[in-house]
Amino acid sequence: MRLKLFVAATVFVAAPIVALAQKDDHPATQASKPTIEEVQKLVQTISNDKTKLQAYCELGKLQDQMQKAED
């Protein structure tokens, strides 16, 4: 369970980095890197909400199925 929460937090941290890496003519539209506190708050929000946690777990299962299909 902790691994899945770690993966979720990593995805939320990596998304803005990927967005910044993309070429964009408008620098004002680029997202700033989230802080540790923001990521912790997000993980806490997901882990406290049963619906969000279930959706996250289902995404993890889907990812596992995709990995098995790829192998």
Secondary structure, DSSP 4 states (H G I P E B T S, - for coil): -HHHHHHHHHHHHHHHHHHHHS--S-GGGSPPPPPHHHHHHHHHHHHH-HHHHHHHHHHHHHHHHHHHHH-
